[in-house]
Amino acid sequence: MAESEEDLKSLLLRVREESTKVGLKLNIKKTKIMASGPINPWQIEGEVVETVTDFMFLGSKITADNDCSHEIKRCLLLGRKAMANLDSIIKSRDITLPPKVRMVKQRVLSISAGLYIWPFVSERFMELCPVSAEKKTMIKRKHVHGQGGVKFRNWAKTYGCSPELYFQPTTVEELKEILDLARQRSKKVKVVGGGHSPSDIACTDDFMIHMGRMNKILKVDKEKKQVTVEAGILLSDLNVALNKDGLALPILGAVSDVAAAGVIGTGTHNTGIRHGIFATQVVALTLLTASGEILECSESVNSELLQAARVHLGCLGVILTLTFQCVTEFYLQETTFPSTLKEVLENLDSHLKKSEYFRFLWFPHSENVSVIYQDHTNKPPSSSASWFWDYAIGYYLLELLLWISTFLPCLLPWINHFFFWLLFTSKVENVNLSHKIFNYECRFKQHVQDWAIPIEKTREALLELKGILESNPKVVAHYPVEVRFTRGDDILLSPCFQRDSCYMNIIMYRPYGKDVPRLDYWLAYEGIMKKCGGRPHWAKAHTCTRRDFEKMYPEFPKFCAIREKLDPRGMFLNAYLEKVFY
């Protein structure tokens, strides 16, 4: 498609170059030019290109004596739908295409100055015709590059997808152009960060945007102790940068190789009854909506939207910037010591008061508990880390035994007892910068569930789960069940909305990538959580639907109204979110 003879020559040369890259050759004998006026014969590679007055395109006759642009658009739309249906059939039947066919199917031609999609339907036949001035303008204003053939997998390798196009923008203008293209082609858009969510919340078959190149620190206000960052910055990078300015975030999750916008969007938390979930540290943000509008949100501007966007689920738009409230840099002393489930539950209030960041690990099929206190200290850094105990025993030996237990599930109670005795029966102390204590290494690929229940339900829920495991010997559980505590807040879709909460996290590891039967354990746990008024962690897999969330969240209708106003077409939805909202 071209406006002039020069454009046409340039276009054909580009087609020839792109064809060569995927092992194809432009067949000049089968190439035809249709022109609306006289055109001088010209050659490519010594062969004359044939000029015609009409041709058949996907069943329609295209002629040079009228405007063919509408008919071509219609045919291209049908062609795209056919390719999409074919793609769906291939995926549903788990058909593996030969490498050359995959390359042809996925190839994206970047034509002239911008992005335009043209699938190779045949390596032997390619016809060209004029394009309207309007279409040419649309092509020239595109400056973003979308990559095809990318396969996305989350960190645990439990969920994945193959987006049609994968983008890595560097500016807001590029983001706007991606959304423009998505609107024109009626595509869904999902933004992805570190890929740590153990669910399909980030998956899509349409457009995926990775924000890793929009990762700058924009402003540090030492007087207010606030930092403004681009949404794609990893918390691991932010932590280091804040330390240089004598600042720190007052709470962090267990992992920092995650993007800032993704962490707040899924309601990530840690522990400490005086502290809220991570998103409560956000005092302002900017949001790019589906229409291309940029909205600023703070406690004084668009305050209701701020309360929705702090836990946004990726469905309100693209978060561009975030401003976090920080504190002065501090050190933590972590003290770990053994106890029993009975002792911890009977003295829960005392533990919560004794330590600012208190959590405990329960070892299923036993009474064993490892209590963890984390508190401010002026002591110099110290560590009890040991490669032998942390890795040789706590990782390699454990993974081997867990793999063996997939054949002999009856070993699991013994494994839980053995490793508690081996690694958790002594008092251990560590001192370091706050972020180095908050973070710990998730060594195993895993399946997890994590629900927040009212804090007063902690004892009831744990004892019921323990009773189910004792009365059903065939239902086995890996250690630990991690129990953490978080202050209530007023964020619309925060699992801690309007109540102090206890998070109960269960886990089943995947030794050497092998899945372990977990359905009975999962269902028993979910049943207890629902009975206790629980709300699931948004990043983690669950079976809840809109009907469940309407009961769980008093402000769920308000959030839905905000979402529908900002994204009436559902551009930012995917299969996971459709279960939430429909």
C-alpha positions in Angstrom: 0.0 0.0 0.0 1.5 3.3 -1.0 0.6 6.9 -2.0 3.3 7.4 -4.6 5.6 5.4 -6.9 8.6 6.2 -4.6 6.7 5.0 -1.6 5.7 1.9 -3.5 9.4 1.1 -4.4 10.4 1.7 -0.8 7.7 -0.6 0.5 8.6 -3.4 -1.8 12.2 -3.2 -0.9 11.2 -3.4 2.8 9.0 -6.4 2.2 11.9 -8.1 0.4 14.2 -7.5 3.4 11.7 -8.6 6.0 10.9 -11.8 4.0 14.6 -12.7 3.9 14.8 -12.4 7.7 12.3 -15.3 8.1 13.8 -17.5 5.3 11.3 -16.4 2.6 11.8 -14.9 -0.8 9.6 -12.3 -2.5 8.3 -13.9 -5.7 8.5 -11.0 -8.2 6.7 -13.0 -10.9 3.6 -13.3 -8.6 3.9 -9.6 -7.4 1.5 -7.2 -9.0 1.0 -3.4 -8.8 -2.4 -1.8 -9.2 -2.2 1.9 -9.8 -5.0 4.5 -10.2 -3.0 6.3 -13.0 -0.2 5.6 -15.5 3.0 4.2 -14.0 6.3 3.5 -15.7 7.4 -0.1 -15.8 10.2 -0.9 -13.3 12.2 -3.9 -12.2 13.3 -5.7 -9.1 16.3 -8.0 -9.3 16.1 -7.8 -13.1 12.5 -8.9 -13.3 9.6 -6.6 -14.4 6.8 -6.1 -11.9 3.4 -6.6 -13.5 0.9 -3.7 -13.5 -2.9 -4.6 -13.3 -6.1 -2.7 -13.2 -7.9 -5.0 -10.7 -7.4 -8.1 -8.6 -9.2 -10.4 -6.3 -8.4 -9.9 -2.6 -9.9 -12.4 -0.1 -12.9 -13.0 -2.3 -13.5 -9.3 -3.3 -12.7 -7.6 -6.6 -10.6 -4.5 -6.0 -10.4 -2.1 -8.9 -8.3 1.0 -9.6 -11.2 3.3 -10.6 -12.8 3.7 -7.2 -11.8 4.0 -3.5 -10.9 0.5 -2.4 -9.8 1.4 1.1 -13.1 0.5 2.8 -13.2 -2.9 1.1 -9.6 -3.6 2.0 -10.2 -2.7 5.6 -13.2 -5.1 5.7 -11.1 -7.9 4.2 -8.2 -7.3 6.5 -10.5 -7.4 9.5 -11.9 -10.8 8.2 -8.4 -12.0 7.7 -7.3 -11.0 11.2 -10.3 -12.8 12.7 -9.5 -15.9 10.6 -5.9 -15.8 11.9 -7.1 -15.3 15.5 -9.5 -18.3 15.1 -6.7 -20.4 13.6 -4.4 -19.4 16.5 -7.1 -20.4 19.0 -7.6 -23.8 17.4 -3.8 -24.4 17.3 -3.5 -23.6 21.0 -6.6 -25.5 22.1 -5.3 -28.7 20.4 -1.7 -28.2 21.6 -0.4 -28.3 18.0 3.3 -27.5 17.6 4.0 -25.8 14.3 7.3 -26.3 12.4 9.8 -23.5 13.1 9.5 -21.9 9.7 5.7 -21.8 9.9 5.9 -20.2 13.4 8.2 -17.6 12.1 6.0 -16.7 9.2 2.9 -16.7 11.4 4.4 -14.4 14.0 6.3 -12.0 11.7 5.5 -8.4 12.1 6.4 -6.0 9.3 7.2 -2.4 10.3 6.3 -0.4 7.3 7.6 3.1 6.4 8.0 5.2 9.6 5.7 3.3 11.8 4.0 0.1 12.9 1.6 -1.8 10.6 0.6 -5.4 10.9 0.6 -7.6 7.8 0.5 -11.4 8.2 2.2 -13.5 5.6 -0.6 -15.6 4.2 1.5 -17.1 1.4 5.2 -16.8 0.5 4.2 -16.9 -3.2 1.6 -14.2 -3.4 1.7 -10.6 -2.3 -0.4 -7.8 -3.9 -0.3 -4.1 -3.3 -2.8 -1.3 -3.8 -3.1 2.4 -2.8 -3.9 3.4 0.8 -5.9 6.4 1.8 -4.2 9.5 3.2 -5.9 9.0 6.5 -4.4 5.5 6.8 -1.0 6.7 5.8 -1.1 9.3 8.6 -2.0 6.7 11.1 1.0 4.6 10.0 3.5 7.4 10.2 2.6 8.5 13.7 3.4 5.1 15.1 6.8 4.9 16.8 6.5 1.9 19.1 7.7 -1.6 18.3 5.7 -4.7 19.4 7.5 -8.0 19.5 5.7 -11.2 18.5 6.5 -14.7 19.6 7.2 -13.8 23.2 6.2 -16.4 25.8 5.5 -15.1 29.3 5.9 -17.3 32.4 5.5 -16.3 36.0 8.4 -16.8 38.4 7.0 -20.1 39.7 6.3 -21.3 36.1 2.7 -22.2 37.1 1.1 -19.8 34.7 2.0 -18.4 31.3 0.7 -17.0 28.0 1.8 -16.0 24.5 0.8 -12.4 23.9 0.2 -11.3 20.3 2.5 -8.4 20.8 4.9 -7.6 23.6 5.9 -3.9 24.2 8.7 -2.4 26.3 7.9 1.4 26.2 10.3 4.0 27.5 8.0 7.1 27.5 4.4 8.1 28.2 3.9 9.0 24.5 4.9 5.4 23.5 2.3 4.1 26.0 -0.4 6.3 24.5 0.4 5.0 21.1 0.2 1.4 22.3 -3.2 2.1 23.7 -4.3 3.8 20.5 -3.3 0.7 18.5 -5.2 -1.5 21.0 -8.3 0.6 20.6 -8.1 0.5 16.8 -7.6 -3.3 16.8 -10.0 -4.0 19.7 -7.3 -5.7 21.7 -6.9 -6.2 25.4 -3.9 -4.8 27.2 -2.1 -6.2 30.3 0.8 -4.5 32.1 3.4 -6.8 33.7 6.2 -6.1 36.1 8.4 -8.7 37.8 6.1 -11.6 37.0 6.1 -12.9 40.6 2.3 -13.2 41.0 1.5 -17.0 41.4 -1.6 -16.7 39.4 -2.8 -15.7 35.9 -3.5 -12.1 36.8 -0.9 -10.8 34.4 -1.7 -13.1 31.5 -3.1 -12.1 28.1 -3.2 -13.4 24.5 -3.4 -9.8 23.1 -1.0 -6.9 24.0 1.4 -7.2 27.0 3.3 -4.1 28.2 6.4 -4.6 30.3 7.2 -1.4 32.3 10.9 -2.3 33.0 12.3 0.5 31.0 10.2 3.1 32.8 12.1 2.7 36.0 13.6 6.1 37.0 13.6 7.9 40.3 12.0 11.2 39.5 12.2 13.1 42.8 13.4 12.6 46.3 12.0 15.1 48.9 14.2 14.7 52.0 12.2 17.2 54.0 8.9 15.3 53.5 10.7 12.0 53.3 8.9 11.1 50.1 10.1 9.6 46.8 8.4 9.8 43.4 9.3 7.0 40.9 8.3 5.6 37.6 5.9 2.7 37.9 8.4 0.1 36.5 11.1 0.5 39.0 12.1 -2.6 40.9 11.9 -2.3 44.7 15.4 -3.8 44.9 16.7 -0.8 43.0 14.6 1.6 44.9 15.8 0.2 48.3 19.4 0.8 47.4 18.8 4.3 46.1 16.8 5.3 49.2 19.6 4.1 51.4 22.0 6.5 49.7 19.7 9.4 50.7 19.3 8.1 54.3 15.7 6.9 53.7 13.8 3.6 53.7 10.3 2.2 53.1 8.7 1.4 56.5 7.4 -2.0 55.3 8.2 -4.4 52.4 7.0 -7.7 51.2 9.2 -10.8 51.2 10.5 -10.2 47.6 11.9 -7.0 46.1 12.6 -8.1 42.5 9.1 -6.8 41.7 7.9 -3.6 40.1 6.4 -0.9 42.3 3.1 -0.6 40.4 2.5 -4.4 40.5 3.3 -4.6 44.2 0.7 -2.0 45.2 -1.8 -3.3 42.5 -2.2 -6.7 44.0 -2.3 -5.7 47.7 1.1 -7.1 48.7 1.8 -7.1 52.4 4.2 -8.2 55.1 3.6 -8.3 58.8 3.3 -5.8 61.7 0.0 -4.9 63.3 1.1 -1.2 63.4 1.6 -1.2 59.6 -0.8 -1.6 56.7 -0.3 -3.3 53.4 2.4 -2.0 51.1 0.0 0.2 49.2 -0.8 2.3 52.3 2.6 4.0 51.7 1.4 5.5 48.4 0.5 9.2 48.9 0.1 10.1 45.2 0.1 8.5 41.7 -0.6 9.2 38.1 -2.8 7.0 35.9 -3.0 6.7 32.1 -6.6 5.6 31.3 -7.9 3.6 28.3 -8.9 6.8 26.5 -5.3 8.2 26.8 -6.1 10.7 29.5 -3.6 11.2 32.4 -5.1 11.6 35.8 -3.3 12.8 38.9 -4.4 11.3 42.2 -3.6 12.3 45.7 -5.3 12.9 49.0 -6.4 16.4 47.7 -6.9 15.6 44.0 -9.1 12.7 42.8 -8.9 11.3 46.4 -11.6 8.7 45.7 -9.7 7.4 42.7 -6.6 7.2 44.8 -8.4 4.9 47.2 -9.3 2.6 44.3 -6.0 2.8 42.4 -3.8 2.0 45.4 -5.0 -1.7 44.9 -5.8 -1.4 41.2 -5.5 -5.0 40.0 -4.2 -3.6 36.7 -7.8 -2.9 35.5 -8.1 0.9 35.9 -5.3 1.9 33.4 -1.6 2.1 33.3 0.1 3.4 36.5 2.8 5.9 35.4 4.3 7.3 38.6 4.0 6.6 42.3 4.9 8.7 45.3 5.8 6.8 48.5 6.0 8.0 52.1 9.3 6.9 53.5 11.0 7.0 56.9 14.6 7.5 58.0 16.8 4.6 57.2 16.8 2.0 60.0 18.2 -1.3 61.0 16.3 -4.4 62.2 17.2 -7.2 64.5 15.5 -10.4 63.6 15.2 -13.0 66.4 13.9 -16.5 65.6 13.1 -19.0 68.4 11.0 -22.2 68.7 7.6 -22.5 70.3 4.4 -24.5 70.0 1.1 -23.6 68.3 -0.7 -23.8 71.6 1.6 -21.3 73.3 1.5 -18.8 70.4 -2.3 -18.8 70.1 -2.8 -18.5 73.8 -0.4 -15.5 74.0 -1.1 -14.0 70.6 -1.8 -10.5 72.0 1.4 -10.6 74.0 3.5 -11.5 70.9 1.8 -8.7 68.9 2.8 -6.2 71.5 6.3 -7.4 72.1 7.5 -7.1 68.5 6.8 -4.5 65.8 7.0 -7.0 63.0 5.8 -10.3 64.4 5.0 -13.5 62.4 5.2 -17.2 63.0 5.6 -20.4 61.0 3.5 -23.4 61.8 4.7 -26.8 60.7 1.7 -28.8 59.6 1.2 -32.4 61.1 2.8 -31.1 64.3 2.6 -28.6 67.2 5.9 -27.0 66.2 6.1 -23.3 65.5 9.0 -21.0 64.7 8.4 -17.5 66.1 10.0 -14.5 64.3 10.5 -11.0 65.9 11.8 -8.1 63.8 12.4 -4.8 65.7 14.4 -1.6 65.4 17.9 -1.7 66.7 21.2 0.3 67.0 23.3 -2.9 66.9 25.9 -3.3 64.1 25.1 -5.7 61.3 25.6 -9.4 62.1 24.6 -12.6 60.4 24.2 -16.3 61.3 23.8 -17.3 57.6 25.5 -20.6 56.7 25.7 -22.0 53.2 25.7 -25.6 54.6 22.5 -25.2 56.7 20.7 -22.7 54.5 21.4 -24.3 51.1 22.9 -27.8 51.4 20.3 -28.8 54.0 17.6 -26.2 53.8 17.4 -26.3 50.0 19.0 -29.2 48.3 18.3 -31.9 50.8 14.8 -30.6 51.4 14.0 -30.6 47.7 15.2 -34.1 47.3 13.1 -35.4 50.2 10.0 -33.5 48.9 10.5 -35.1 45.5 10.7 -38.5 47.1 7.5 -37.7 49.0 5.6 -37.3 45.7 5.9 -41.1 45.5 5.5 -41.7 49.3 3.2 -38.9 50.6 3.2 -40.6 54.1 6.8 -39.2 54.5 5.6 -35.6 54.6 4.7 -35.4 58.3 8.1 -36.9 59.1 9.9 -34.4 56.8 8.1 -31.5 58.6 9.2 -32.8 62.0 12.7 -33.6 60.8 13.4 -30.1 59.3 12.0 -28.3 62.3 14.4 -30.3 64.5 17.3 -29.7 62.1 16.9 -26.0 61.4 14.5 -24.3 63.8 15.1 -25.5 67.4 17.8 -23.0 68.2 17.5 -19.2 68.9 19.0 -17.3 66.0 19.7 -13.5 65.7 20.5 -11.4 62.6 20.9 -7.6 62.3 20.9 -5.7 59.0 19.4 -2.8 57.0 15.6 -3.0 57.1 15.1 -4.1 53.5 17.6 -6.9 53.9 15.7 -8.3 56.9 12.2 -7.9 55.4 13.3 -9.7 52.2 14.0 -13.4 52.2 14.8 -15.8 49.4 11.9 -17.9 47.9 14.1 -20.7 46.7 11.5 -23.2 45.5 9.0 -22.9 42.7 5.6 -23.3 44.5 1.9 -23.1 44.6 0.5 -20.8 47.3 -2.7 -19.5 48.7 -2.9 -16.5 51.1 -6.1 -15.1 52.6 -6.7 -12.3 55.1 -9.2 -13.1 57.9 -10.3 -10.9 60.8 -7.5 -11.0 63.4 -9.9 -12.3 66.0 -10.4 -15.4 63.9 -6.7 -16.5 63.9 -7.1 -19.2 66.6 -10.3 -20.6 65.2 -8.9 -20.9 61.6 -5.6 -22.5 62.5 -7.1 -25.0 64.9 -9.7 -26.0 62.3 -7.0 -26.5 59.7 -4.9 -28.5 62.1 -7.9 -30.7 62.9 -8.7 -31.4 59.2 -5.1 -32.6 58.7 -5.2 -34.8 61.7 -8.5 -36.4 60.8 -7.6 -36.9 57.1 -4.2 -38.6 57.0 -4.3 -38.7 53.2 -4.4 -34.8 53.1 -0.8 -33.8 53.4 0.8 -30.3 53.7 4.3 -28.9 53.2 5.8 -26.6 55.8 5.3 -23.8 56.7 1.9 -22.2 57.2 3.1 -18.6 57.5 1.0 -16.4 59.7 1.3 -12.6 59.5 -0.7 -9.6 60.8 -1.6 -6.3 59.2 -3.4 -3.1 60.3 -6.7 -2.2 58.6 -7.1 0.5 56.0 -9.6 2.3 53.8 -8.4 1.1 50.3 -11.5 -0.1 48.4 -10.1 -3.6 47.4 -7.6 -4.1 50.1 -8.0 -7.5 51.8 -7.6 -5.5 55.1 -10.3 -3.0 54.3 -11.7 -1.6 57.6 -10.3 -4.4 59.8 -7.0 -5.5 61.3 -6.2 -8.8 59.7 -4.3 -12.1 60.0 -2.9 -13.5 56.8 -2.6 -17.3 56.6 -0.3 -18.4 53.8 -0.2 -22.1 52.8 2.3 -23.6 50.4 3.0 -26.7 48.3 6.4 -26.8 46.7 7.2 -28.1 43.2 10.4 -30.1 43.8 12.4 -30.2 40.5 9.4 -28.6 38.8 7.1 -31.5 39.7 3.5 -30.7 40.8 2.4 -32.2 44.0 -1.3 -33.2 44.6 -2.9 -30.4 46.6 -6.6 -30.2 45.7 -7.9 -31.6 49.0 -5.6 -29.3 51.0 -6.5 -26.3 48.9 -10.3 -26.9 49.2 -10.2 -27.5 52.9 -8.2 -24.3 53.4 -10.4 -22.2 51.2 -13.5 -23.5 53.0 -12.1 -22.4 56.4 -11.1 -19.0 55.0 -14.6 -18.3 53.6 -16.2 -19.5 56.8 -14.0 -17.1 58.8 -14.9 -14.1 56.5 -11.6 -14.2 54.6 -10.5 -12.3 51.5 -7.9 -13.8 49.1 -4.6 -12.2 48.2 -5.2 -10.7 44.7 -1.9 -11.9 43.3 -2.5 -15.5 44.2 -4.7 -18.3 42.8 -8.2 -18.7 44.2 -11.6 -19.9 43.1 -13.7 -16.8 44.0 -16.1 -15.0 41.6 -17.9 -11.7 41.6 -20.6 -13.1 43.8 -18.0 -13.9 46.5 -16.3 -10.5 46.2 -19.6 -8.6 46.5 -20.0 -10.3 49.9 -16.4 -9.8 51.0 -15.9 -6.1 50.0 -18.5 -3.5 51.2 -17.1 -1.0 48.5 -16.9 -3.5 45.7 -19.8 -1.8 43.7 -18.0 1.5 44.1 -14.8 0.1 42.7 -16.7 -1.5 39.8 -18.4 1.8 38.9 -14.9 3.6 38.9 -13.5 0.8 36.7 -16.4 0.9 34.2 -16.1 4.7 34.0 -12.4 4.6 33.3 -12.4 1.6 31.0 -16.0 1.0 29.6 -14.7 -1.3 26.9 -12.8 -3.5 29.3 -9.4 -2.9 27.6 -7.5 -3.9 30.7 -9.4 -7.1 31.6 -8.2 -10.6 31.1 -9.6 -14.1 32.0 -8.6 -13.7 35.7 -10.3 -10.3 36.0 -13.4 -11.3 34.0 -14.1 -13.8 36.8 -13.7 -11.0 39.3 -16.0 -8.5 37.6 -18.5 -10.6 35.6 
